[in-house]
Amino acid sequence: MKILGVDPGKTGSCCLLDTDSNEAIYLNFKFDKNNIFDINPFYSLIMQNEPDMIVMEKVQGRGGMGATSVFTFGICTGQILNTIKFTRMPFKHITPQSWQKKMHSGQDSNMKPKEKSFAAFNNLCPSYPLGKKPKMDIIDAFLIAHNELGTYHKWVFDEFEL
């Protein structure tokens, strides 16, 4: 089974989990200076791997964000969503509260959400290169995909390249 988790936004990432190979492949999204999404790597990752499901975090602007920031975030997220829709692969949204409830289960209640996510990621990806800390977008995309998978696996991590 292949599940693609997507953490959208200008600094977003996606992570493809393949249960046949136990491989986790991640891709950081790239936008140019005009906030135009570089569709090719993302589209290629999807079409080459044909995930059984694409799960994207359902996001919205947060209080304290300025109008320009919210608009830019919406434009970037919309381009990612349109790319997904263009592939015609099975797709659904998931709220942060939903995937975090499951993936943060068993973590110390005194930890902040990002700390809980990092701890869950480290538990599931012991092979992630030592001394390297992945960006939170990769961790979130991984956990979104793993939440959808619903079973426990240990993963080998790699970066997607064209």
Backbone as a chain_set.jsonl record, in Angstrom:
{"seq": "MKILGVDPGKTGSCCLLDTDSNEAIYLNFKFDKNNIFDINPFYSLIMQNEPDMIVMEKVQGRGGMGATSVFTFGICTGQILNTIKFTRMPFKHITPQSWQKKMHSGQDSNMKPKEKSFAAFNNLCPSYPLGKKPKMDIIDAFLIAHNELGTYHKWVFDEFEL", "coords": {"N": [[0.837, -1.171, 0.0], [0.432, 2.267, -0.707], [0.7, 5.448, 0.613], [0.296, 8.904, 0.441], [1.207, 11.59, 2.281], [0.446, 14.985, 2.844], [1.649, 18.077, 3.767], [0.613, 21.127, 3.44], [1.45, 24.392, 1.986], [3.694, 27.224, 1.582], [6.214, 26.498, 2.525], [5.863, 23.827, 2.612], [5.737, 20.171, 2.571], [5.779, 16.797, 1.295], [5.186, 13.312, 1.922], [5.722, 10.059, 0.966], [4.615, 6.916, 1.825], [5.458, 3.58, 1.524], [4.329, 0.474, 1.963], [5.165, -1.956, 0.953], [7.906, -1.787, 0.454], [8.781, -0.629, 2.753], [9.669, 1.935, 2.615], [10.073, 5.422, 3.012], [9.51, 8.262, 1.294], [10.394, 11.565, 0.822], [9.508, 14.932, -0.164], [10.317, 18.257, -0.537], [8.391, 21.118, -1.041], [8.636, 23.504, -3.696], [8.605, 26.919, -4.522], [8.552, 29.722, -6.714], [9.811, 33.165, -6.756], [7.491, 34.553, -7.202], [5.548, 33.109, -5.999], [4.72, 30.878, -7.443], [4.033, 27.541, -7.88], [6.31, 24.855, -8.249], [5.407, 22.462, -10.08], [6.312, 20.067, -11.281], [8.166, 18.16, -9.827], [6.455, 17.245, -7.719], [4.128, 16.345, -9.073], [5.34, 14.345, -10.633], [6.281, 12.588, -8.634], [3.832, 11.657, -7.629], [2.61, 10.486, -9.953], [4.51, 8.568, -10.754], [4.469, 6.822, -8.613], [1.828, 6.239, -7.964], [-0.08, 6.512, -5.604], [-2.232, 4.831, -3.23], [-3.843, 6.396, -1.727], [-4.11, 9.879, -1.204], [-3.489, 12.12, 1.294], [-4.225, 15.166, 2.598], [-3.422, 17.747, 4.832], [-5.988, 19.58, 6.315], [-6.104, 22.877, 6.214], [-6.039, 26.289, 7.454], [-5.952, 29.88, 7.588], [-4.339, 31.41, 10.393], [-5.048, 33.142, 13.449], [-3.505, 36.295, 13.898], [-1.968, 36.189, 11.667], [-1.059, 38.226, 8.948], [-2.964, 39.909, 6.344], [-1.719, 39.675, 3.815], [-0.016, 37.494, 4.244], [-1.883, 35.426, 4.774], [-3.214, 35.38, 2.317], [-1.099, 34.667, 0.545], [-0.476, 32.144, 1.629], [-2.885, 30.817, 1.083], [-2.893, 30.897, -1.746], [-0.613, 29.345, -2.343], [-1.282, 26.873, -1.124], [-3.603, 26.271, -2.557], [-2.56, 25.797, -5.139], [-1.118, 23.454, -4.707], [-3.211, 21.729, -3.979], [-4.719, 21.779, -6.369], [-2.93, 20.488, -8.078], [-2.962, 17.922, -6.978], [-5.677, 17.234, -7.423], [-5.666, 17.219, -10.206], [-4.282, 14.88, -10.797], [-6.112, 12.888, -10.37], [-6.089, 10.925, -8.454], [-7.096, 8.956, -5.582], [-8.255, 10.941, -2.887], [-8.238, 12.817, 0.169], [-9.051, 15.132, 2.823], [-7.642, 15.855, 6.06], [-8.022, 16.885, 9.397], [-5.747, 18.773, 11.466], [-6.113, 18.243, 14.191], [-7.264, 15.709, 14.191], [-5.331, 13.844, 13.055], [-3.205, 14.339, 14.789], [-4.193, 13.577, 17.288], [-4.185, 10.776, 17.201], [-1.499, 10.18, 16.422], [0.015, 11.398, 18.385], [-0.571, 10.02, 20.588], [0.184, 8.55, 23.682], [2.395, 10.085, 24.164], [4.231, 12.317, 26.322], [2.196, 14.41, 28.212], [2.997, 16.94, 28.904], [4.537, 17.854, 26.894], [4.98, 20.021, 24.038], [2.966, 20.36, 21.02], [4.652, 20.173, 18.648], [6.92, 18.988, 19.707], [5.865, 16.54, 20.491], [5.216, 15.502, 17.967], [7.784, 15.292, 16.843], [8.92, 13.389, 18.558], [7.254, 11.168, 18.048], [7.852, 10.772, 15.338], [10.624, 10.133, 15.509], [10.43, 7.686, 16.82], [9.19, 6.113, 14.88], [10.873, 6.305, 12.701], [13.663, 5.265, 12.964], [15.856, 5.056, 11.341], [16.383, 7.468, 10.192], [18.775, 9.801, 9.059], [21.355, 10.106, 11.385], [22.038, 12.858, 13.529], [20.888, 14.675, 11.854], [18.192, 16.814, 11.725], [14.966, 16.633, 10.644], [12.885, 18.998, 8.862], [9.916, 20.455, 10.245], [7.736, 20.329, 8.497], [8.216, 18.058, 6.936], [8.131, 16.073, 8.903], [5.438, 16.366, 9.761], [4.055, 15.752, 7.342], [4.848, 13.09, 7.028], [3.713, 11.951, 9.376], [1.005, 12.445, 8.904], [0.549, 10.784, 6.692], [1.229, 8.309, 7.86], [-0.69, 8.115, 9.859], [-2.986, 7.691, 8.301], [-2.39, 5.216, 7.251], [-2.612, 3.433, 9.391], [-1.376, 1.22, 10.534], [1.479, -0.134, 12.255], [4.773, 0.552, 11.347], [8.303, 0.401, 10.705], [10.459, 2.698, 9.163], [12.48, 3.329, 6.221], [14.192, 6.116, 5.21], [14.21, 8.429, 2.446], [15.083, 10.906, -0.026], [13.098, 12.303, -2.621], [14.004, 12.47, -6.002], [14.148, 13.845, -9.257]], "CA": [[0.0, 0.0, 0.0], [1.159, 3.536, -0.775], [-0.053, 6.592, 1.113], [1.031, 10.153, 0.336], [0.79, 12.619, 3.222], [0.79, 16.318, 2.35], [1.57, 19.227, 4.66], [0.645, 22.177, 2.425], [1.954, 25.723, 2.286], [4.879, 27.637, 0.828], [7.358, 25.713, 3.0], [5.327, 22.492, 2.842], [6.398, 18.951, 2.117], [4.946, 15.597, 1.234], [5.917, 12.096, 2.255], [5.085, 8.858, 0.445], [4.934, 5.693, 2.56], [5.229, 2.375, 0.728], [4.422, -0.658, 2.893], [5.854, -3.08, 0.324], [9.357, -1.617, 0.585], [9.027, 0.077, 4.013], [10.383, 3.152, 2.272], [9.411, 6.712, 3.148], [10.148, 9.202, 0.368], [9.87, 12.906, 1.062], [9.759, 15.979, -1.146], [10.031, 19.62, -0.087], [7.783, 21.91, -2.108], [9.382, 24.682, -4.134], [7.856, 28.003, -5.147], [9.443, 30.79, -7.159], [9.637, 34.434, -6.034], [6.113, 35.013, -7.414], [4.694, 32.107, -5.347], [4.24, 29.891, -8.413], [4.44, 26.202, -7.466], [7.027, 24.0, -9.199], [4.542, 21.282, -10.099], [6.928, 18.873, -11.862], [8.585, 17.093, -8.899], [5.302, 16.722, -6.992], [3.32, 15.583, -10.025], [6.114, 13.141, -10.993], [6.245, 11.673, -7.488], [2.509, 11.041, -7.593], [2.339, 9.648, -11.126], [5.437, 7.43, -10.765], [4.202, 5.905, -7.502], [0.401, 5.941, -7.919], [-0.516, 6.176, -4.238], [-3.598, 4.356, -3.019], [-4.575, 7.512, -1.133], [-3.389, 11.112, -0.897], [-4.129, 12.751, 2.445], [-3.677, 16.504, 2.792], [-3.896, 18.411, 6.039], [-6.966, 20.644, 6.083], [-5.511, 24.03, 6.881], [-6.662, 27.596, 7.299], [-5.167, 30.954, 8.178], [-4.404, 31.484, 11.852], [-5.074, 34.474, 14.04], [-2.181, 36.896, 13.982], [-1.375, 36.263, 10.325], [-1.507, 39.387, 8.199], [-3.761, 39.619, 5.145], [-0.829, 39.224, 2.738], [0.429, 36.132, 4.584], [-3.013, 34.508, 4.58], [-3.442, 35.291, 0.873], [0.007, 33.876, -0.011], [-0.671, 30.77, 2.086], [-4.007, 30.268, 0.319], [-2.469, 30.695, -3.143], [0.314, 28.203, -2.379], [-2.04, 25.667, -0.797], [-4.499, 26.007, -3.686], [-1.801, 25.202, -6.248], [-0.834, 22.068, -4.318], [-4.488, 21.015, -4.075], [-5.054, 21.618, -7.79], [-2.052, 19.45, -8.624], [-3.511, 16.638, -6.512], [-6.933, 16.985, -8.134], [-5.32, 16.952, -11.601], [-3.817, 13.488, -10.935], [-7.288, 12.019, -10.245], [-5.83, 9.868, -7.475], [-7.966, 9.072, -4.407], [-7.806, 12.066, -2.078], [-9.091, 13.318, 1.249], [-8.48, 16.055, 3.798], [-7.687, 15.464, 7.464], [-7.723, 18.03, 10.252], [-4.579, 18.547, 12.331], [-6.543, 17.648, 15.46], [-7.553, 14.292, 13.981], [-4.119, 13.015, 12.945], [-2.36, 14.517, 15.973], [-4.76, 12.799, 18.395], [-3.703, 9.398, 17.086], [-0.043, 10.079, 16.327], [0.608, 11.892, 19.629], [-1.009, 9.145, 21.665], [1.266, 7.949, 24.454], [3.464, 11.056, 24.412], [4.129, 13.084, 27.564], [1.211, 15.48, 28.075], [3.663, 18.22, 29.131], [5.246, 18.244, 25.672], [4.273, 20.836, 23.061], [2.605, 19.539, 19.856], [5.798, 19.907, 17.772], [7.781, 18.032, 20.412], [5.197, 15.241, 20.391], [5.378, 15.035, 16.589], [9.178, 14.9, 16.663], [9.112, 12.134, 19.296], [6.573, 10.101, 17.296], [8.651, 10.558, 14.132], [11.852, 9.412, 15.88], [10.071, 6.315, 17.15], [8.82, 5.394, 13.662], [11.947, 6.427, 11.699], [14.977, 5.207, 13.619], [16.926, 5.079, 10.336], [16.611, 8.812, 9.663], [20.206, 10.075, 9.278], [21.702, 10.635, 12.704], [22.599, 14.193, 13.532], [20.088, 15.549, 11.002], [16.818, 16.974, 12.193], [14.121, 17.032, 9.517], [12.019, 20.145, 9.123], [8.61, 20.049, 10.768], [6.82, 20.006, 7.399], [8.46, 16.655, 6.571], [7.606, 15.27, 10.006], [3.977, 16.397, 9.705], [3.613, 14.994, 6.166], [5.064, 11.684, 7.366], [2.725, 11.518, 10.367], [-0.301, 12.459, 8.239], [0.484, 9.544, 5.911], [1.251, 7.157, 8.769], [-2.008, 8.078, 10.49], [-3.914, 7.077, 7.339], [-2.008, 3.819, 7.082], [-3.28, 2.734, 10.474], [-0.596, 0.11, 11.078], [2.809, 0.257, 12.719], [5.92, 0.157, 10.526], [9.553, 1.158, 10.813], [10.66, 3.186, 7.802], [13.765, 3.761, 5.686], [13.902, 7.44, 4.65], [14.978, 8.863, 1.282], [14.556, 12.094, -0.679], [12.69, 12.095, -4.011], [14.729, 13.256, -6.998], [13.789, 13.574, -10.659]], "C": [[0.887, 1.241, 0.0], [0.223, 4.671, -0.357], [0.845, 7.82, 0.994], [0.423, 11.162, 1.305], [1.292, 13.968, 2.739], [0.576, 17.352, 3.447], [1.723, 20.447, 3.762], [1.244, 23.494, 2.921], [3.238, 25.99, 1.529], [6.126, 26.875, 1.261], [6.968, 24.258, 3.214], [6.161, 21.373, 2.255], [5.348, 17.861, 1.935], [5.828, 14.401, 1.536], [5.099, 10.897, 1.78], [5.56, 7.657, 1.255], [4.526, 4.499, 1.716], [5.413, 1.165, 1.636], [5.124, -1.864, 2.278], [7.367, -3.003, 0.52], [9.767, -1.035, 1.941], [9.828, 1.357, 3.789], [9.482, 4.365, 2.469], [10.178, 7.699, 2.284], [9.541, 10.575, 0.593], [10.279, 13.865, -0.053], [9.387, 17.314, -0.515], [9.476, 20.396, -1.266], [8.629, 23.138, -2.411], [8.446, 25.646, -4.852], [8.858, 29.049, -5.609], [9.127, 32.085, -6.409], [8.236, 35.017, -6.188], [5.084, 34.051, -6.832], [4.039, 31.144, -6.333], [4.874, 28.549, -8.063], [5.168, 25.475, -8.587], [6.332, 22.64, -9.176], [5.28, 19.992, -10.466], [7.381, 17.815, -10.86], [7.409, 16.44, -8.175], [4.436, 15.844, -7.893], [4.033, 14.277, -10.405], [6.108, 12.117, -9.867], [4.917, 10.936, -7.441], [2.321, 10.06, -8.747], [3.265, 8.433, -11.198], [5.092, 6.388, -9.71], [2.744, 5.506, -7.352], [-0.08, 5.551, -6.514], [-1.964, 5.718, -4.187], [-4.471, 5.46, -2.427], [-3.613, 8.678, -0.941], [-4.175, 11.797, 0.211], [-3.442, 14.096, 2.686], [-4.278, 17.12, 4.046], [-4.843, 19.547, 5.659], [-6.528, 21.845, 6.906], [-6.327, 25.289, 6.643], [-5.729, 28.626, 7.916], [-5.365, 30.989, 9.685], [-4.484, 32.936, 12.299], [-3.664, 35.017, 14.169], [-1.466, 36.952, 12.647], [-1.928, 37.504, 9.631], [-2.254, 38.962, 6.943], [-2.894, 39.089, 4.011], [-0.363, 37.799, 2.989], [-0.673, 35.109, 4.348], [-3.267, 34.308, 3.084], [-2.362, 34.433, 0.213], [-0.14, 32.407, 0.363], [-1.789, 30.096, 1.288], [-3.638, 29.99, -1.133], [-1.585, 29.452, -3.248], [-0.424, 26.887, -2.128], [-2.984, 25.289, -1.941], [-3.782, 25.369, -4.869], [-1.456, 23.739, -5.963], [-2.093, 21.221, -4.463], [-4.892, 20.787, -5.529], [-4.184, 20.562, -8.46], [-2.573, 18.07, -8.239], [-4.771, 16.294, -7.298], [-6.675, 16.611, -9.596], [-4.893, 15.5, -11.812], [-4.965, 12.484, -10.909], [-7.052, 10.808, -9.334], [-6.804, 10.036, -6.306], [-7.384, 10.092, -3.422], [-8.797, 12.361, -0.957], [-8.306, 14.292, 2.109], [-8.532, 15.412, 5.182], [-7.325, 16.691, 8.302], [-6.474, 17.729, 11.091], [-4.974, 17.858, 13.64], [-6.747, 16.141, 15.326], [-6.274, 13.455, 13.916], [-3.233, 13.151, 14.175], [-2.874, 13.705, 17.159], [-4.214, 11.373, 18.371], [-2.178, 9.318, 17.154], [0.668, 10.567, 17.59], [0.227, 11.038, 20.828], [0.202, 8.518, 22.364], [2.426, 8.893, 24.734], [3.184, 11.799, 25.722], [3.196, 14.273, 27.363], [1.822, 16.871, 28.304], [4.409, 18.719, 27.89], [4.357, 19.125, 24.799], [3.968, 19.971, 21.839], [3.78, 19.213, 18.928], [6.76, 18.914, 18.406], [7.18, 16.633, 20.348], [5.36, 14.651, 18.996], [6.795, 14.541, 16.348], [9.458, 13.567, 17.365], [8.46, 10.961, 18.563], [7.356, 9.75, 16.038], [9.912, 9.747, 14.448], [11.573, 7.951, 16.211], [9.809, 5.488, 15.886], [9.917, 5.389, 12.599], [13.32, 6.379, 12.354], [16.133, 5.284, 12.618], [17.18, 6.466, 9.771], [18.042, 9.199, 10.005], [20.489, 10.739, 10.62], [22.337, 12.01, 12.576], [21.841, 15.17, 12.643], [18.68, 15.62, 11.569], [15.979, 17.41, 11.001], [13.278, 18.247, 9.874], [10.631, 19.644, 9.514], [7.623, 19.695, 9.663], [6.979, 18.553, 6.955], [7.877, 15.743, 7.649], [6.081, 15.218, 9.946], [3.445, 15.6, 8.52], [3.745, 13.498, 6.411], [3.981, 11.182, 8.315], [1.305, 11.524, 9.803], [-0.482, 11.169, 7.443], [0.404, 8.324, 6.829], [-0.075, 7.003, 9.499], [-3.021, 7.383, 9.581], [-3.65, 5.591, 7.185], [-2.63, 2.948, 8.16], [-2.56, 1.526, 11.031], [0.804, 0.594, 11.402], [3.883, -0.296, 11.792], [7.135, 0.942, 10.966], [9.946, 1.483, 9.379], [12.114, 3.511, 7.494], [13.48, 5.03, 4.906], [14.791, 7.767, 3.475], [14.312, 10.096, 0.68], [14.233, 11.784, -2.131], [13.483, 13.024, -4.913], [14.251, 12.862, -8.37], [14.975, 13.059, -11.415]], "O": [[1.949, 1.264, 0.622], [-0.875, 4.832, -0.889], [2.009, 7.787, 1.393], [-0.74, 11.542, 1.165], [2.428, 14.086, 2.278], [-0.522, 17.49, 3.987], [2.838, 20.778, 3.358], [1.505, 23.673, 4.111], [3.803, 25.089, 0.908], [7.009, 26.63, 0.44], [7.663, 23.529, 3.922], [7.144, 21.595, 1.549], [4.201, 17.989, 2.361], [7.052, 14.466, 1.423], [3.934, 10.741, 2.146], [6.761, 7.408, 1.36], [3.39, 4.414, 1.249], [6.536, 0.86, 2.037], [5.63, -2.715, 3.01], [8.028, -4.02, 0.727], [10.957, -0.954, 2.248], [10.569, 1.802, 4.666], [8.296, 4.342, 2.14], [11.362, 7.944, 2.515], [8.32, 10.735, 0.561], [11.25, 13.641, -0.775], [8.273, 17.484, -0.019], [10.025, 20.34, -2.367], [9.248, 23.73, -1.526], [7.617, 25.249, -5.669], [9.894, 29.244, -4.974], [8.27, 32.098, -5.526], [7.831, 35.875, -5.404], [3.893, 34.156, -7.126], [2.937, 30.653, -6.091], [6.096, 28.435, -7.963], [4.715, 25.47, -9.732], [6.643, 21.783, -8.348], [4.897, 18.92, -9.997], [7.011, 16.652, -11.02], [7.369, 15.218, -8.032], [4.06, 14.734, -7.516], [3.398, 13.226, -10.489], [5.95, 10.921, -10.11], [4.884, 9.723, -7.237], [1.911, 8.92, -8.528], [2.845, 7.372, -11.659], [5.386, 5.206, -9.885], [2.448, 4.522, -6.674], [-0.44, 4.399, -6.272], [-2.804, 6.147, -4.978], [-5.69, 5.46, -2.605], [-2.456, 8.491, -0.566], [-5.378, 12.025, 0.083], [-2.24, 14.156, 2.943], [-5.481, 17.027, 4.289], [-4.536, 20.366, 4.794], [-6.576, 21.826, 8.136], [-7.181, 25.347, 5.759], [-4.824, 28.281, 8.675], [-6.433, 30.638, 10.19], [-4.035, 33.841, 11.596], [-2.736, 34.283, 14.51], [-0.477, 37.669, 12.496], [-3.121, 37.795, 9.719], [-2.188, 37.805, 6.529], [-3.29, 38.152, 3.317], [-0.316, 36.985, 2.067], [-0.424, 34.043, 3.785], [-3.508, 33.186, 2.641], [-2.679, 33.56, -0.596], [0.046, 31.526, -0.476], [-1.655, 28.947, 0.868], [-4.027, 28.962, -1.688], [-1.78, 28.612, -4.127], [-0.211, 25.906, -2.84], [-3.141, 24.108, -2.251], [-4.338, 24.493, -5.531], [-1.496, 22.894, -6.858], [-2.044, 20.119, -5.01], [-5.361, 19.703, -5.875], [-4.661, 19.821, -9.319], [-2.621, 17.161, -9.068], [-4.909, 15.172, -7.786], [-7.387, 15.78, -10.159], [-5.115, 14.943, -12.887], [-4.812, 11.355, -11.374], [-7.741, 9.794, -9.445], [-7.287, 11.141, -6.064], [-6.182, 10.104, -3.16], [-10.007, 12.186, -1.101], [-7.075, 14.286, 2.128], [-9.358, 14.537, 5.441], [-6.42, 17.446, 7.945], [-6.183, 16.57, 11.388], [-4.25, 16.993, 14.134], [-6.436, 15.385, 16.247], [-6.144, 12.467, 14.639], [-2.577, 12.188, 14.571], [-2.08, 13.199, 17.952], [-3.828, 10.833, 19.408], [-1.632, 8.476, 17.867], [1.811, 10.182, 17.838], [0.655, 11.305, 21.951], [1.121, 8.022, 21.714], [3.347, 8.536, 25.467], [2.039, 11.893, 26.164], [3.389, 15.061, 26.437], [1.215, 17.875, 27.93], [4.855, 19.865, 27.844], [3.133, 18.995, 24.816], [4.629, 18.953, 21.63], [3.891, 18.077, 18.466], [7.35, 18.089, 17.709], [7.903, 15.652, 20.172], [5.611, 13.455, 18.846], [6.996, 13.498, 15.726], [10.157, 12.714, 16.818], [9.047, 9.883, 18.469], [7.51, 8.575, 15.704], [10.231, 8.791, 13.742], [12.388, 7.078, 15.914], [10.162, 4.311, 15.825], [9.893, 4.557, 11.692], [14.063, 7.359, 12.3], [17.27, 5.55, 13.009], [18.088, 6.642, 8.958], [18.491, 8.955, 11.125], [19.936, 11.79, 10.943], [23.078, 12.283, 11.632], [22.117, 16.369, 12.67], [18.062, 14.595, 11.856], [16.252, 18.451, 10.405], [12.992, 18.493, 11.046], [10.234, 18.538, 9.15], [6.756, 18.844, 9.866], [5.993, 17.89, 6.633], [7.207, 14.758, 7.339], [5.494, 14.143, 10.068], [2.483, 14.848, 8.67], [2.859, 12.725, 6.046], [3.399, 10.12, 8.095], [0.486, 10.69, 10.189], [-1.535, 10.536, 7.509], [-0.395, 7.417, 6.597], [-0.532, 5.884, 9.731], [-3.824, 6.575, 10.049], [-4.578, 4.802, 7.009], [-3.119, 1.854, 7.879], [-3.086, 0.861, 11.923], [1.255, 1.614, 10.881], [3.892, -1.489, 11.491], [7.009, 2.026, 11.536], [9.789, 0.654, 8.483], [12.879, 3.912, 8.371], [12.616, 5.032, 4.029], [15.977, 7.438, 3.475], [13.111, 10.304, 0.857], [14.992, 11.087, -2.803], [13.619, 14.215, -4.632], [13.978, 11.69, -8.63], [14.871, 12.775, -12.608]]}, "num_chains": 1, "name": "protein.A"}
